[in-house]
């Protein structure tokens, strides 16, 4: 999949937590993002608003985005909201983008390619609609095939949704590759697919086939590498997304897991679910390892490290949170963005040596 140069639509939503797709594209595809559309911050740069991304401009309109050089080639919908529906007010902008000669890319559950008006308009103008979240039609029920990888399988899991599972996997890939360990990345969500260029959004798959879809991407990304990192989704603790998480867990059958958490939260993410309190991290770990053991008793996977997302804390609070997580879990802990990924890399390397007898290099 060739990634075009995007202007990213995030009107009224731009932020690390509220526009995850936009923020991740800025972090991992910075040369493919020409501008952000959010009139609230027009005239600012993304670096000024979210703390990274440098001089990428924020503009108030599609016209302003089109006037920039180099000109964008596509419009990317930059949000991944609960339910994944297209905001009705944005339809006009999508139509304007097609009229201006841009393709439109989306990671929403609302598939643009199934919208009669947009598909007719795109066809008439010779433009392309790309649905990152649309799964293939030939998926099957999982049967444990992921165990056939020679690569060690590492799954990022979460205490909650929206706690950095994709980010941790991508930072871990970078850290492992710096140590010359051949590493694959299996994308299981729309933003991961955007960054990796391939994958299957498992939360858009019929529930019977989630483990089979996960097997497929694990096997594909695990060819010819020493470690395959699988992007986690949702959380066993989250009543809205636990089904996807369990299907992914039993599809990957990982030998190694990295727990991702946000220490600033005490309850499940999302106003409709905040009646569910988050358990302590050691209890979260126990639940993941127990749930995995139901289907993977011979080589039980275990959590080897903790990755915290501390962007809502100041420096002192973040360091305190890292120390507290280490105390509770007894595991190496870091914020991979703020403090570096080295402790997690070392824990994964140690687990690989334990599982396969391999050493780095």
Buried (B, 14 or more C-beta within 10 A) or exposed (E): EEBBBBBBBBBBBBBBBBBBBBBBBBBBBEEBBBBBBBBEBBEBBBEEBBEBBEEBBBBBBBEBBBEEEEBBBBBBBBBBBBEBEBBEEBEEBBBBBBEBBBBBBBBBBBBBEEBEEBBEBBEEBEBBBBBBBBBEEEBEEBEEBBBEBEBBBBBBBBBBBBBBBBBBBBBBBBBBBEEEBEBBBBBBBBBBBBBBEEBBBBBBBEEEBBBBBBBBBBBBBBEEBBBBBBBBBBBBBBEBBBBBBBBBBBBBBBBBBBBBBBBBBEEBBBEEBEEBEBEEBBEBBEBBBEBBEEBBEEEEBBBBBBBBBBBEBEEEEBBBBBEBBBEBBEBBBBBBBBBEBBBBBBBBBBBBEBBBEBEEE
